[in-house]
Amino acid sequence: MKTKNLATGSVCRIFLALACVLVCLKASAADNIEEIARLRAAADSLHSIGRTDSAAMIGEKVIALSEKTKNPTLIVGANSSQGVFLRSLGRVEEALGCYEKALAIVASDAFRQKPDEEAIEEAATLYVNLSVFNLDMQQKYDAAKNALAAARWVEKSTDAETRSMTYGVVGSVFTACKDLVNAMKYQSMAYGDALESGNKEAAFRAAAYAMLVADRSDKKTEAELWREKCKSLLPEIQSMMAVLVYYQAECSISLVNNDYKNAIEWFKKILALDGMENLPFVQLDCYGNMHEAYAQLGDYRNAYDVLLKGYELRNKLWEEEKSQSLQDITVKYDAKEKELALAQSQASHARTLVWLFAAIALLLVLVVVFTVYASGQKRRRMRQYIQGLENERRRISAELHDGVCNDLLAIQMKVQQGESAETATAMLDTCREAVRRISHELMPPEFTYASLDEVLRYFVSRQDEAAENISINYSSSLTGSRWEDVPDNVALEVYRIVQEAVGNAVKHSGASEIAVTLSLDANNLAASVVDNGTYHSSDKKGIGEESMRRRAISVGGSLEVNTADNGGTEVILTVKTP
């Protein structure tokens, strides 16, 4: 009898222990789910204010936590969001990897069998993200296909507001793909579901887009019906951004129909909206379109006045941009100093960093960001530097187009209004000086009058003259084509890659000879930079290599970097030109 009681007690203790384990596991899972929701909200907020690099770092933590839960819906949502962050950072291959993980789950039979509301929403969001990604890559067929998949998933949702938001995005994708039939279909469905859910603001936006699509489809009567729906909802709309969508649609319709007088009135309404001072680029767009509309009507006085307002705003934005650039430079060099200090003390402080990571739970995200930042500092700084150069080049090019063209229009209007020759001459001098200044700021200016072969030959000759104890030579060959046939974007990227490779060889390899070659055979373009130097162990890999590879990929090319054990490095770029 005693033995039986002991056995019964042991069994009870085992079941009690199992029950405790199950309770702990459920509590842990619940904590993970709550933490995932909190981190996703934080990542979305960071992404919305432009701090996408920080959002992506948090996204990695969300993926790790979601995989621990083994919940397929959470894993899909985590990878879908991370794909958006990585795509925004230009890390396309990594973004595709996240999307593929999410798609593998969504396409499985287990996921498709009786999905709950959350699973439906995450699947629809995934396909919407893929659709927008395809649009960015100019793959309109795939964009439309994924938009349709998003619509089919959200059809299963019982939440009218979720359906409305998804249908609205799907309709916009079809508009971008110029499939106006499907665009109208899904904007109409978005409008209906928005009214069903009581979201009049969403219904108002859907009606505005539907009005625009109907007009583009040359269905004026249908467009007028949607306009009346917008007008009936307008008094109840509080959101400035929703009203802006409607006004912009009306502006677009008026401009397409050459109704310049009406377009001007709509632009005035946009500029009068409360909060428009926080949207300077929208204001600038309004001024640009308004001065063209006034010019088309022959009202040159108002065209000139609006043009001056645009100038004033553009100059203000330019000053702010230059100020921001100076701040970015300061941050970059401060970060460099921190990196050097970290490298010097890394060994002695490794244990301290580990202890801090484990002990200060509230600073978990900050430590993750810092650790990743320290390990990838050099690569990220190089990428930011190159991106900054390209942003500056695009800015100056835009100024050349917008500023000089507008100056010439002002001169034309002055002449038509009978201004004196002295006034026109003074304005021409100002315009000429602007062109000279801008042209010298473009990088490299040689491309405005020389071919890729000539620019590289000149670049190498300058480097050879400047380099001490280094012989830098250049040679080129041409078969069945012309250097002028190389597209401008390809020529610029080839120039940048050669520039980077030569700079690396001069600075880091200790080479005495560097050979640069360029060849064009039909549509096969090849460039190589060969040196006889030896890189230090810390410099042998990664010096600008990532930036050169990204540039090669951007023009459909490939890059090889070969370093011999006994010295000598060869950088080979190959590109297929149209």
C-alpha positions as CSV (number, residue, x, y, z in Angstrom):
1,M,0.0,0.0,0.0
2,K,2.9,2.3,0.8
3,T,4.5,1.6,-2.5
4,K,1.3,2.4,-4.4
5,N,1.0,5.8,-2.6
6,L,4.6,6.6,-3.4
7,A,4.0,5.8,-7.1
8,T,0.9,7.9,-7.2
9,G,2.8,10.8,-5.6
10,S,5.6,10.6,-8.1
11,V,3.1,10.7,-11.0
12,C,1.4,13.7,-9.5
13,R,4.7,15.5,-9.2
14,I,5.5,14.7,-12.8
15,F,2.2,16.1,-14.1
16,L,2.6,19.1,-11.8
17,A,6.1,19.8,-13.3
18,L,4.8,19.4,-16.8
19,A,2.0,21.8,-16.1
20,C,4.5,24.4,-14.8
21,V,6.6,24.0,-17.9
22,L,3.6,24.5,-20.2
23,V,2.5,27.6,-18.3
24,C,6.1,29.0,-18.5
25,L,6.2,28.2,-22.2
26,K,2.8,29.9,-22.8
27,A,3.9,32.9,-20.8
28,S,7.2,33.1,-22.7
29,A,5.4,32.9,-26.0
30,A,2.9,35.6,-25.0
31,D,5.9,37.8,-23.9
32,N,7.5,37.3,-27.3
33,I,4.3,38.2,-29.2
34,E,3.9,41.3,-27.2
35,E,7.6,42.2,-27.7
36,I,7.2,41.6,-31.5
37,A,4.3,43.9,-31.7
38,R,6.2,46.6,-29.8
39,L,9.3,46.3,-31.9
40,R,7.3,46.3,-35.2
41,A,5.6,49.5,-34.2
42,A,8.9,51.1,-33.3
43,A,10.5,50.0,-36.6
44,D,7.5,51.4,-38.6
45,S,7.8,54.7,-36.8
46,L,11.5,54.9,-37.5
47,H,10.9,54.1,-41.1
48,S,8.2,56.7,-41.4
49,I,10.6,59.5,-40.3
50,G,13.5,58.4,-42.6
51,R,15.6,56.4,-40.1
52,T,15.3,53.2,-42.1
53,D,18.7,51.9,-41.2
54,S,17.6,51.7,-37.5
55,A,14.3,50.2,-38.6
56,A,16.1,47.4,-40.4
57,M,18.2,46.6,-37.4
58,I,15.1,46.3,-35.2
59,G,13.6,44.3,-38.0
60,E,16.3,41.7,-37.6
61,K,15.4,41.3,-34.0
62,V,11.7,40.9,-34.9
63,I,12.5,38.1,-37.3
64,A,14.6,36.3,-34.7
65,L,11.8,36.6,-32.1
66,S,9.1,35.5,-34.6
67,E,11.0,32.4,-35.6
68,K,11.2,31.4,-31.9
69,T,7.4,31.5,-31.7
70,K,7.2,29.2,-34.8
71,N,4.0,31.2,-35.7
72,P,3.9,31.3,-39.5
73,T,1.8,34.5,-39.5
74,L,4.3,36.4,-37.3
75,I,7.2,35.1,-39.5
76,V,5.5,36.3,-42.7
77,G,4.8,39.7,-41.2
78,A,8.3,40.1,-39.8
79,N,10.0,39.2,-43.2
80,S,7.5,41.3,-45.2
81,S,8.3,44.4,-43.2
82,Q,12.0,43.8,-43.2
83,G,11.8,43.5,-47.0
84,V,10.4,47.0,-47.2
85,F,13.2,48.4,-44.9
86,L,16.0,46.7,-46.9
87,R,14.5,47.7,-50.2
88,S,14.4,51.3,-49.1
89,L,18.1,51.1,-48.1
90,G,19.0,49.7,-51.6
91,R,19.9,46.2,-50.2
92,V,17.8,44.5,-53.0
93,E,19.2,41.0,-52.7
94,E,18.6,40.9,-48.9
95,A,15.1,42.3,-49.4
96,L,14.4,39.5,-51.9
97,G,15.6,36.9,-49.4
98,C,13.1,38.2,-46.8
99,Y,10.2,38.2,-49.4
100,E,11.1,34.7,-50.5
101,K,10.9,33.4,-46.9
102,A,7.5,35.0,-46.5
103,L,6.2,33.7,-49.8
104,A,7.3,30.2,-49.1
105,I,5.1,30.2,-46.0
106,V,2.1,32.0,-47.6
107,A,2.2,29.6,-50.6
108,S,2.1,26.5,-48.4
109,D,-1.1,24.4,-48.0
110,A,-0.9,24.7,-44.2
111,F,-1.1,28.5,-44.3
112,R,-3.9,28.6,-46.9
113,Q,-6.2,26.3,-44.9
114,K,-8.6,28.4,-42.9
115,P,-6.4,31.4,-42.3
116,D,-7.5,33.8,-39.5
117,E,-7.9,37.5,-40.0
118,E,-4.4,38.4,-39.0
119,A,-3.0,35.8,-41.5
120,I,-5.1,37.2,-44.3
121,E,-4.0,40.8,-43.6
122,E,-0.2,39.8,-43.5
123,A,-0.5,37.8,-46.7
124,A,-2.3,40.7,-48.5
125,T,0.3,43.2,-47.2
126,L,3.1,40.9,-48.4
127,Y,1.7,40.9,-51.9
128,V,1.2,44.7,-51.8
129,N,4.8,45.2,-50.8
130,L,6.0,42.9,-53.6
131,S,3.8,44.8,-56.1
132,V,5.3,48.2,-55.1
133,F,8.8,46.6,-55.2
134,N,8.1,45.4,-58.8
135,L,6.9,48.9,-59.8
136,D,10.2,50.3,-58.5
137,M,12.1,47.8,-60.6
138,Q,9.9,48.8,-63.7
139,Q,8.4,45.3,-63.8
140,K,4.8,46.2,-64.4
141,Y,3.6,42.7,-65.3
142,D,4.8,41.3,-62.0
143,A,3.5,44.4,-60.2
144,A,0.0,43.8,-61.6
145,K,0.2,40.1,-60.8
146,N,1.1,40.6,-57.2
147,A,-1.5,43.4,-56.8
148,L,-4.1,40.9,-58.0
149,A,-2.8,38.3,-55.5
150,A,-3.2,40.9,-52.7
151,A,-6.8,41.6,-53.8
152,R,-7.6,37.9,-53.8
153,W,-6.3,37.5,-50.3
154,V,-8.1,40.5,-48.8
155,E,-11.4,39.3,-50.4
156,K,-11.4,36.7,-47.6
157,S,-11.2,39.4,-44.9
158,T,-14.3,40.2,-42.8
159,D,-12.9,43.7,-41.9
160,A,-14.3,46.2,-44.4
161,E,-11.7,48.8,-43.4
162,T,-8.8,46.4,-44.2
163,R,-10.4,45.6,-47.5
164,S,-10.8,49.3,-48.3
165,M,-7.1,50.2,-47.6
166,T,-5.8,47.2,-49.6
167,Y,-8.1,47.8,-52.6
168,G,-7.1,51.4,-52.7
169,V,-3.4,50.5,-53.0
170,V,-4.2,47.8,-55.5
171,G,-6.1,50.3,-57.6
172,S,-3.2,52.7,-57.5
173,V,-0.8,50.0,-58.6
174,F,-3.0,49.2,-61.6
175,T,-3.1,53.0,-62.4
176,A,0.7,53.0,-62.5
177,C,0.6,49.9,-64.7
178,K,-1.9,51.8,-67.0
179,D,-4.5,49.1,-66.5
180,L,-7.3,51.6,-66.1
181,V,-10.1,49.0,-66.1
182,N,-8.8,47.2,-63.0
183,A,-7.8,50.5,-61.5
184,M,-11.4,51.7,-61.6
185,K,-12.7,48.3,-60.4
186,Y,-10.6,48.3,-57.2
187,Q,-10.9,52.0,-56.4
188,S,-14.7,51.5,-56.6
189,M,-14.5,48.5,-54.3
190,A,-12.2,50.6,-51.9
191,Y,-14.9,53.3,-51.9
192,G,-17.7,50.9,-51.1
193,D,-15.8,49.1,-48.3
194,A,-14.7,52.5,-46.8
195,L,-18.3,53.6,-46.6
196,E,-19.3,50.3,-45.0
197,S,-16.6,50.7,-42.3
198,G,-17.6,54.3,-41.7
199,N,-14.3,55.6,-42.8
200,K,-15.3,58.6,-44.9
201,E,-11.8,59.9,-45.3
202,A,-10.8,56.6,-47.0
203,A,-13.9,56.8,-49.1
204,F,-13.1,60.4,-50.1
205,R,-9.6,59.4,-51.2
206,A,-10.9,56.4,-53.2
207,A,-13.5,58.6,-54.9
208,A,-10.8,61.2,-55.9
209,Y,-8.6,58.5,-57.4
210,A,-11.6,57.0,-59.2
211,M,-12.5,60.4,-60.6
212,L,-8.9,60.7,-62.0
213,V,-9.0,57.2,-63.5
214,A,-12.4,57.8,-65.1
215,D,-11.2,61.1,-66.7
216,R,-8.0,59.4,-68.0
217,S,-10.3,56.7,-69.5
218,D,-12.1,59.5,-71.3
219,K,-15.3,58.7,-69.4
220,K,-16.3,62.3,-68.6
221,T,-19.8,61.5,-67.3
222,E,-18.5,58.9,-64.9
223,A,-15.7,61.2,-63.8
224,E,-18.4,63.9,-63.0
225,L,-20.3,61.3,-60.9
226,W,-17.2,60.6,-58.8
227,R,-16.6,64.4,-58.5
228,E,-20.0,64.8,-57.0
229,K,-19.3,62.1,-54.5
230,C,-16.1,63.9,-53.5
231,K,-17.9,67.2,-53.2
232,S,-20.6,65.6,-50.9
233,L,-17.9,64.2,-48.6
234,L,-15.6,67.2,-48.6
235,P,-17.3,69.2,-45.8
236,E,-16.7,66.2,-43.4
237,I,-13.0,65.7,-44.2
238,Q,-10.6,66.9,-41.6
239,S,-7.4,65.5,-43.0
240,M,-5.3,68.0,-45.0
241,M,-3.6,65.2,-46.8
242,A,-6.9,63.7,-48.0
243,V,-8.1,67.1,-49.3
244,L,-4.7,67.5,-51.0
245,V,-5.2,64.2,-52.9
246,Y,-8.5,65.5,-54.2
247,Y,-7.2,68.9,-55.2
248,Q,-4.2,67.3,-56.9
249,A,-6.5,65.0,-58.9
250,E,-8.5,68.1,-60.1
251,C,-5.3,69.9,-61.0
252,S,-4.1,66.9,-63.0
253,I,-7.4,66.6,-64.9
254,S,-7.4,70.3,-65.7
255,L,-3.9,70.3,-67.0
256,V,-4.4,67.2,-69.2
257,N,-7.6,68.9,-70.6
258,N,-5.7,72.2,-71.3
259,D,-8.0,73.9,-68.9
260,Y,-5.3,76.2,-67.5
261,K,-7.6,78.7,-65.9
262,N,-9.3,76.1,-63.8
263,A,-5.9,74.4,-63.0
264,I,-4.6,77.7,-61.6
265,E,-7.6,78.0,-59.3
266,W,-7.0,74.5,-57.9
267,F,-3.3,75.2,-57.4
268,K,-4.3,78.3,-55.4
269,K,-6.6,76.1,-53.2
270,I,-3.7,73.7,-52.6
271,L,-1.4,76.6,-51.6
272,A,-4.1,77.9,-49.2
273,L,-4.4,74.6,-47.3
274,D,-3.5,74.8,-43.6
275,G,-0.2,73.1,-43.0
276,M,1.1,73.5,-46.6
277,E,4.1,75.3,-45.2
278,N,5.3,71.9,-44.0
279,L,5.2,70.6,-47.6
280,P,7.7,72.8,-49.4
281,F,8.2,70.5,-52.4
282,V,4.4,70.4,-53.0
283,Q,4.5,74.2,-53.0
284,L,7.4,74.2,-55.4
285,D,5.6,71.9,-57.8
286,C,2.5,74.1,-57.6
287,Y,4.6,77.2,-58.5
288,G,6.2,75.4,-61.4
289,N,2.9,74.3,-62.9
290,M,1.2,77.6,-62.2
291,H,3.8,79.7,-64.1
292,E,3.5,77.4,-67.1
293,A,-0.3,77.7,-67.0
294,Y,-0.1,81.5,-66.8
295,A,2.3,81.5,-69.7
296,Q,0.0,79.3,-71.7
297,L,-2.8,81.9,-71.1
298,G,-0.5,84.8,-72.1
299,D,-0.6,86.2,-68.6
300,Y,3.1,86.9,-68.4
301,R,2.9,89.3,-65.4
302,N,1.4,86.6,-63.1
303,A,3.7,84.0,-64.7
304,Y,6.7,86.1,-63.7
305,D,5.4,86.7,-60.2
306,V,4.8,83.0,-59.6
307,L,8.2,82.2,-61.0
308,L,9.8,84.6,-58.5
309,K,8.0,82.9,-55.6
310,G,9.3,79.5,-56.9
311,Y,12.8,81.0,-57.0
312,E,12.6,82.2,-53.5
313,L,11.3,78.9,-52.2
314,R,13.9,76.9,-54.2
315,N,16.8,79.0,-52.9
316,K,15.5,78.5,-49.3
317,L,15.4,74.8,-49.8
318,W,18.9,74.8,-51.3
319,E,20.3,76.7,-48.3
320,E,18.6,74.2,-46.0
321,E,20.0,71.3,-48.1
322,K,23.6,72.8,-47.9
323,S,23.2,73.2,-44.1
324,Q,22.1,69.6,-43.8
325,S,25.0,68.5,-46.0
326,L,27.4,70.3,-43.6
327,Q,25.8,68.5,-40.6
328,D,26.2,65.2,-42.4
329,I,29.9,65.8,-43.0
330,T,30.4,66.6,-39.3
331,V,28.5,63.5,-38.3
332,K,30.6,61.4,-40.7
333,Y,33.9,62.6,-39.3
334,D,32.8,62.3,-35.7
335,A,31.8,58.7,-36.5
336,K,35.2,58.1,-38.0
337,E,36.9,59.3,-34.8
338,K,34.7,57.1,-32.7
339,E,35.5,54.1,-34.9
340,L,39.2,54.7,-34.5
341,A,38.8,55.0,-30.7
342,L,36.7,51.8,-30.6
343,A,39.3,49.9,-32.7
344,Q,42.1,50.9,-30.2
345,S,40.2,49.8,-27.1
346,Q,38.1,46.9,-28.5
347,A,40.2,44.2,-26.9
348,S,40.2,45.7,-23.4
349,H,36.5,46.5,-23.4
350,A,35.0,43.4,-25.0
351,R,34.0,41.9,-21.7
352,T,32.5,45.1,-20.6
353,L,30.3,45.4,-23.8
354,V,29.1,41.8,-23.3
355,W,28.2,42.5,-19.7
356,L,26.3,45.7,-20.7
357,F,24.4,43.8,-23.3
358,A,23.2,41.2,-20.8
359,A,22.6,43.5,-17.8
360,I,20.8,46.6,-19.3
361,A,17.7,45.1,-20.9
362,L,16.1,48.4,-21.5
363,L,18.9,49.5,-23.8
364,L,18.8,46.3,-25.9
365,V,17.9,48.0,-29.2
366,L,20.6,50.6,-28.7
367,V,23.3,48.0,-28.1
368,V,22.2,46.0,-31.2
369,V,22.4,49.2,-33.3
370,F,25.8,50.1,-31.9
371,T,27.3,46.6,-32.4
372,V,26.1,46.4,-36.0
373,Y,27.2,49.9,-36.6
374,A,30.8,49.3,-35.3
375,S,31.2,46.1,-37.3
376,G,30.0,47.6,-40.5
377,Q,31.2,51.2,-40.1
378,K,33.7,51.3,-43.0
379,R,31.3,49.8,-45.6
380,R,28.4,51.9,-44.6
381,R,30.5,55.1,-44.6
382,M,31.7,54.3,-48.1
383,R,28.2,53.7,-49.3
384,Q,26.9,57.0,-47.7
385,Y,29.8,58.9,-49.2
386,I,29.1,57.6,-52.7
387,Q,25.4,58.1,-52.3
388,G,26.1,61.7,-51.2
389,L,28.2,62.3,-54.4
390,E,25.4,61.0,-56.6
391,N,22.7,63.0,-54.8
392,E,24.8,66.1,-55.3
393,R,25.3,65.3,-59.0
394,R,21.5,64.9,-59.4
395,R,20.8,68.1,-57.5
396,I,23.1,70.1,-59.6
397,S,21.7,68.6,-62.8
398,A,18.1,69.4,-61.6
399,E,19.2,73.0,-60.9
400,L,20.7,73.2,-64.4
401,H,17.4,72.1,-65.9
402,D,15.0,73.9,-63.7
403,G,16.9,77.1,-62.9
404,V,18.4,77.9,-66.3
405,C,15.2,77.0,-68.2
406,N,13.2,79.3,-65.8
407,D,15.8,82.1,-66.3
408,L,15.4,81.8,-70.0
409,L,11.6,82.0,-69.7
410,A,11.9,85.1,-67.6
411,I,14.1,86.7,-70.2
412,Q,11.6,85.8,-72.9
413,M,8.8,87.4,-71.0
414,K,10.8,90.5,-70.4
415,V,11.6,90.9,-74.1
416,Q,7.9,90.3,-75.0
417,Q,6.9,93.0,-72.5
418,G,9.3,95.5,-74.2
419,E,11.9,95.7,-71.6
420,S,15.1,97.5,-72.5
421,A,18.1,95.8,-74.2
422,E,20.2,96.6,-71.1
423,T,17.9,94.7,-68.8
424,A,17.8,91.7,-71.1
425,T,21.6,91.8,-71.4
426,A,22.1,91.9,-67.7
427,M,19.7,88.9,-67.2
428,L,21.6,87.0,-69.9
429,D,24.9,87.7,-68.1
430,T,23.4,86.3,-64.9
431,C,22.1,83.2,-66.8
432,R,25.4,82.6,-68.5
433,E,27.2,82.9,-65.1
434,A,24.8,80.3,-63.6
435,V,25.4,77.9,-66.5
436,R,29.2,78.3,-66.1
437,R,29.0,77.7,-62.3
438,I,26.7,74.7,-62.6
439,S,28.6,73.1,-65.4
440,H,31.8,73.2,-63.3
441,E,30.0,71.6,-60.4
442,L,28.9,68.6,-62.4
443,M,31.1,65.5,-61.9
444,P,32.9,64.9,-64.1
445,P,32.5,67.9,-66.3
446,E,34.5,66.2,-69.1
447,F,31.4,64.1,-70.0
448,T,29.7,67.2,-71.4
449,Y,32.0,67.2,-74.4
450,A,34.1,64.1,-74.4
451,S,33.6,60.3,-74.8
452,L,34.3,57.7,-72.1
453,D,37.6,56.9,-73.8
454,E,38.7,60.5,-73.8
455,V,37.6,61.1,-70.2
456,L,39.5,58.1,-68.9
457,R,42.6,58.9,-70.9
458,Y,42.6,62.4,-69.4
459,F,41.9,61.1,-65.9
460,V,44.8,58.6,-66.1
461,S,47.2,61.2,-67.4
462,R,46.4,63.5,-64.5
463,Q,46.9,60.7,-62.0
464,D,50.2,59.7,-63.6
465,E,51.4,63.3,-63.4
466,A,50.4,63.6,-59.7
467,A,51.7,60.2,-58.5
468,E,55.3,60.0,-57.3
469,N,57.3,56.9,-58.1
470,I,54.2,55.3,-59.8
471,S,53.8,54.8,-63.5
472,I,50.1,54.8,-64.5
473,N,49.4,53.9,-68.2
474,Y,46.2,53.8,-70.2
475,S,45.3,51.9,-73.4
476,S,42.0,51.3,-75.3
477,S,40.7,49.3,-78.2
478,L,37.6,49.7,-80.3
479,T,36.0,47.2,-82.6
480,G,32.7,47.5,-84.6
481,S,31.3,50.4,-82.5
482,R,31.8,54.0,-81.4
483,W,32.7,55.3,-77.9
484,E,29.8,57.8,-78.3
485,D,27.4,54.8,-78.4
486,V,28.1,54.0,-74.7
487,P,25.0,55.3,-72.8
488,D,25.7,58.2,-70.4
489,N,24.7,56.3,-67.3
490,V,27.0,53.4,-68.2
491,A,29.9,55.7,-69.0
492,L,29.6,57.5,-65.7
493,E,29.5,54.2,-63.7
494,V,32.5,52.8,-65.6
495,Y,34.4,56.1,-64.9
496,R,33.6,55.9,-61.2
497,I,34.7,52.2,-60.9
498,V,38.0,52.9,-62.7
499,Q,38.5,56.0,-60.5
500,E,37.9,53.9,-57.3
501,A,40.2,51.1,-58.5
502,V,43.0,53.4,-59.4
503,G,42.6,55.4,-56.2
504,N,42.8,52.1,-54.1
505,A,45.9,51.0,-55.9
506,V,47.7,54.3,-55.4
507,K,46.7,54.7,-51.8
508,H,46.9,51.1,-50.5
509,S,48.9,48.7,-52.7
510,G,52.4,50.3,-52.8
511,A,52.4,49.6,-56.5
512,S,55.1,51.0,-58.8
513,E,53.0,50.3,-62.0
514,I,49.3,50.5,-62.7
515,A,47.8,49.7,-66.1
516,V,44.2,50.8,-67.1
517,T,42.6,49.3,-70.2
518,L,39.3,49.9,-71.9
519,S,37.8,48.0,-74.8
520,L,34.5,48.1,-76.7
521,D,33.7,45.2,-79.1
522,A,30.1,45.6,-80.6
523,N,28.1,45.9,-77.4
524,N,30.7,44.3,-75.0
525,L,32.4,46.9,-72.8
526,A,35.3,45.9,-70.6
527,A,37.6,47.9,-68.3
528,S,40.5,46.7,-66.1
529,V,42.8,48.1,-63.6
530,V,46.0,46.0,-62.9
531,D,48.7,46.9,-60.3
532,N,51.9,45.1,-59.2
533,G,51.5,46.1,-55.5
534,T,50.7,44.2,-52.3
535,Y,47.9,45.2,-50.0
536,H,48.3,45.1,-46.2
537,S,46.2,42.4,-44.6
538,S,43.8,44.9,-43.2
539,D,43.3,46.5,-46.6
540,K,43.4,43.5,-49.0
541,K,39.7,43.0,-49.0
542,G,36.8,45.3,-49.1
543,I,38.5,48.6,-50.0
544,G,35.8,50.2,-52.1
545,E,34.9,46.8,-53.5
546,E,31.3,46.8,-52.3
547,S,30.7,50.2,-53.9
548,M,32.3,49.1,-57.2
549,R,30.2,45.9,-57.3
550,R,27.0,47.9,-56.6
551,R,27.9,50.3,-59.4
552,A,28.5,47.4,-61.8
553,I,25.2,45.8,-60.9
554,S,23.3,49.1,-61.4
555,V,24.2,49.0,-65.1
556,G,23.8,45.3,-65.6
557,G,27.5,44.5,-65.4
558,S,29.8,42.3,-63.3
559,L,33.0,42.9,-61.4
560,E,35.9,40.6,-60.6
561,V,38.7,41.3,-58.2
562,N,41.7,38.9,-58.3
563,T,44.7,39.2,-56.0
564,A,47.7,37.0,-56.4
565,D,49.5,35.6,-53.4
566,N,52.8,37.0,-54.5
567,G,51.4,40.5,-55.2
568,G,49.5,42.2,-57.9
569,T,45.7,42.9,-58.1
570,E,43.4,42.8,-61.1
571,V,40.0,44.6,-61.2
572,I,37.9,43.6,-64.2
573,L,34.6,45.1,-65.2
574,T,32.4,43.8,-68.0
575,V,29.2,45.4,-69.2
576,K,26.7,44.7,-72.0
577,T,25.8,48.0,-73.6
578,P,22.6,48.5,-75.7
